[in-house]
Each structure stands twice: as structure tokens, then as C-alpha cells.
């Protein structure tokens, strides 16, 4: 029997609650509500982050990327990565990765692929890069000799500096060929540092690491990569033409999430 660990909050389930989902438990709701007291706009970042994910996947699919590795996928809610990618290319292949038991319980929904393509789910922790890459290779769903879209959406701020998240991103990219892309989004305290520190404290008190970072710290994840225009931006400002913008548009402070898409070019590789 799967242990859903309902006694403690999990980021995927808190995120689900903030998006209005039902796949969460009392501990998740309590953490979310405490976060909302610290920052009443806490529902806005998950919503805008989700819209950014869909636009970024659409962009990559339109560039010809037909393989995606989504680490920290969270609770499946349509349209998810495979819906967006396979709407453009029915042969697209997606591997989802998460370490929340309830996401594992929903893996069947994540695996509902277009018959021309394929999806897979791996139960693993972002901090265990070797386990993720070994599982990806064993599954055979992705061909790591061809470009891959690596999606790290709203997951890196749940790693503390002691986990060396920058090194984790480097190791993941090093396993991918030239022409792959990194898509990331990350909470920032640039606009409301006191409010987000209170939110982070709520999570820490519940046993969950949250580390909101500055623009400069987030830019470090993109070192050596070729940024896609318009670069690192607060997520609603990243290519809003690729989706339906939120009306009225939220302020940068309300969103407090930076996002970027960047092309991977290993040292010595041709542009």
C-alpha cells in the first residue's frame, strides 16, 4: 500500500490546493492557508507559473523539440505537458518525475498519451540525479542522444543551498545533447522579501525547505546557456502571445516568479 504521508505537507499537494485542486490533505491545506496569511497573493504564483509552463512547452514543440523530461511534475491537471506537446506533435514523448506518493497514485493520468507518442512516470527525487538518469535510460521513452526539453518548473526553490541546486542543474544538462533546452521557473523575494520570508518560514516549520532567491541567484542556473528572448522575466511577461494572458494582469510583486527558456550548448559545441 502506498504511504501518502498525509501527516506532513508536500509541495505538490500545497500547489494543488492553491490551484483549487482536491488532491490534498489537511496538512497541505494548513500550510497553504498559513502561507496565504503571510502573503495574500500566494495563489497567483502557481496560476501564472502553470500558464508559463504551457507557453514554454508550446514554444519548444514549435521549435521541433519532441522529448520532454519534467522533473517535479506535481499533481496532474490538464492540459499538462503531454497534452500541449502532443497537440503540436502527436509523436512527442514525455517522462514525468516526482517523489510525492499521491503523484505516483495519479501516474495513470500522466501516462494517458496520444497513441503516436509515449509518456512515462518515474518516482524519484530531484536531488538524486543519478537515479533519475538511470531510470530514464532504462525506460527507453527518451533518446538522450537527441535534444530534450528539461523542465524544472517551480521545483528549485524547494532545494536549499546546501543541496547545491546549481550543481544539480549542471549535471542534468551534462547528460543531454547540444540543442536541448532548459525551462525553469523560480520564486523570488526581490519584490516582497518580508512576505516571502514569512511564507518560507511557514514551510520550514512544517518540515519543507523553501528558498526564495534573488534574480542574480536564479541567473546562475542559466550560466553558459543561450537564453531565448525575452530572457529571464517575471513569468507573465515571457511570450504572452503564446497563450491567453490573465486579465487583469497581475503585478510583478504579486507573481514573484522568474521564468526562462535557454538552449544548452556544451563547451566546444557549435552554435
Secondary structure as UniProt FT lines:
FT   TURN            6..7
FT   HELIX           11..18
FT   TURN            19..20
FT   HELIX           26..38
FT   TURN            40..41
FT   HELIX           42..62
FT   TURN            63..64
FT   STRAND          67..71
FT   HELIX           81..88
FT   TURN            90..91
FT   STRAND          93..98
FT   HELIX           101..105
FT   HELIX           107..110
FT   TURN            115..116
FT   STRAND          118..123
FT   TURN            126..127
FT   HELIX           129..139
FT   TURN            144..145
FT   STRAND          149..153
FT   HELIX           156..158
FT   HELIX           161..163
FT   HELIX           165..174
FT   TURN            178..179
FT   STRAND          181..188
FT   HELIX           193..205
FT   TURN            206..207
FT   HELIX           215..219
FT   HELIX           220..222
FT   TURN            223..224
FT   STRAND          226..227
FT   TURN            229..230
FT   STRAND          233..234
FT   HELIX           235..237
FT   HELIX           240..242
FT   HELIX           252..255
FT   STRAND          257..263
FT   TURN            267..268
//
